[in-house]
């Protein structure tokens, strides 16, 4: 396992023994009912993420978040709503063979019937944006996933972004771009007609996902990109560390940041953007 870990696994923390798929599935609605299952259902209901007749492409990167997302959808179809269809989609952007094998092994063990398709995105992203390829890579990967989902007849693409991703994205925009933008639970695709992106893990905290993954003995992938691993100054990691530090002195600071995106007071901001147009508070003074 050490060779694989060095190539891009999520964690080097010793995991529990790999449990059977039945035990893993059962834990979602028993052990993790409050921390994961209920929050997953809350996001679906609150933001109307699933509608009758939807066909949803579940993006599987092989990481802890997407593997959990796939199992949650399977459990939802078995124990909750069955008014939609799913396709499980994984893209190989240029993985090392050992990484690809781990992705396949995980999906086989977890009974996730995944469609794997190949691309050369790691290499292309590095050539286009040599110093900071991560943004370009993420953009290209999403486009490729949209296209594959559309080919399979899907009208929605589900990604595994969680509560902490929302908090960190909000802080990244605030501190590095001077704008207040958060990560939305659903949005319409700009370049793919009649396609939507949804984030059903919107309320699920990363700590719970890590606990679920480790306690069930699952060994997930990280981004598995050795190009990104060599780059210095990952801003998202810096923000993650900053939020962790703030939590040590300000109670529930992460939840306050998260809620800020739902409590914007339009009477007390200098300006805003809407549909590509800029507005000043003086326009309405």
Steps between C-alpha positions, in 0.01 A plus 500: 500500500792740559577539127139588430487735796801689375332539162187673621294349781296728724657403828794320650313455828464129583150393407272244654451164337317523168139412573254321277287709269194402704660634819612818323150563364337428834727747679368788286147477640595379848835625633511807271130573480525837675837620369466388137169347390270764655710787365504342154121476505469855638696646206296304245171620650600859582649575158278267293806322359307198368179519298276234347654350188852632558793302369802594710865442417693434822859614450741248654855626547587213730543737795324464833228753414393353167505140625270600785279696260455191282401284799256766623321500166482122504352507849254772397369284217468201733358668811357830385406652168521296181363759259829552317777314315875514555819440305832473684774674301876495557755674284860383471684831444837326477531290815794275576392139441510423873268793570254394231504146639420629850208701358363191325557276804318746728202525264486121463509445877235766561276368220514828307439422129721775365556615141872583467612711205848630419635846435842668500397788723793482745747545214296763315441706816872500581589618149240780505562623857843379601531679834146462634324223305239410765236757398534411132491129582183534709329702226591250230402201713158648569447566130595142415264365769214719374557370148509135608191543719315658208606214272346258751171691495543679833352840575696552824856446619558438873835595656633413846566851632418519871443755781871573545546560126227765521670672796845488341375627163329794670822591683716451190288748306491746788872499578656441158259655247335773707152371420225332698406183314403167643450151357137441402310175565382494139556701186427485130783403267607788277638298208279190511134547414242371749768383745522584870772445758390389848689463830306261729777495767452874553427465874727200572819587689833360384580364847201266475605384152852423624364309798263297280781422254758399757265300723389296200858437386457672163824628343399784262695698244611859524518702176788262411670768293876497548521837320286667766693321773816686392344845504556733794243711681170321465261777601215265595726320748600838645133593546425160654775559756376856564143384569635230731698764694197732521287216636741480792408851613156572349224252574323366188685743274471259205123488540486881518698527174268245339187687615638832377420389146134467600482827696634768267347836598463686170441827688848489650735423210673744266438314178400174337484316170185356345482328160835648400401858591668701778288699745585753771296569810498860380284389205225440755593768756 
